[in-house]
């Protein structure tokens, strides 16, 4: 349902005749897209113990980041070649394909029923907050999301201030620079087991937070788009070192309401 709804709302966005309608389709797309990651995380939490879970979530991140990175880069080039509608149309086509794959791969019968959280909305979230870690973890990811992703909408303007005439279009450069964040994340996702062995979870959180802060300070003073891309590459590694560690903890906040715990974390 989530992936099919995402495909439909992306297509409606590509066809939107007004800015108000475009905003409405983006909100709807966010509702459907927002459901996907918590569901996959909850499924991984059900199937793997804590010893293997962070590595498996790292593999999931590899897929997610690949899509984010390609999306940032392809949208910049598609915008230049065909206009902004084309990026949404491409996304809708890929979403339709993903819907077919998800439908074909979906478990049938008792396996699907067994994975559902039982209880009312209030009861499920109450179980999450019985764990004293919950307010710290959910508060922490809210702060993390605000600081790491808060820069993204301003990246085009930041690059416009430093771009030279020979650099090419701002849409394309912005796509490449934001894509560098994803490349850093891919490096982390590919080496998550090695990172865990070298640093452990607590040190990874400290290194991720400190590395992200340092990369963003550098971004305030970069003289060129390629230096900004390098800083975003470091920020990508840093973010996923921190975020992946927190994600793994979120899957264990409330094993009897795992979907609700992860959904609240993602929210």
ABEGO torsion letter per residue (X at the ends): XAAAAAAAAAAAAAABABAAAAAAAAAAAAAAAAAAAAAAAAAAAAABBAAAAAAAAAAAAAAAAAAAAAAAAAAAAAAAAAEAAAAAAAAAAAAAAAAAAAAAABBBEAAAAAABBBEBAAAAAAAAAABAAAAAAAAAAAAAAAAAAAAAAAAAAAAAAABBAAAEBAAAAAAAAAAAAAAAAAAAAAAAAAAAAAAEAAAAAAAAAAAAAAAAAAAAABABAAAAAAAAAAAAAAAAAAAAAAAAAAAAABAAAAAAAAAAAAX
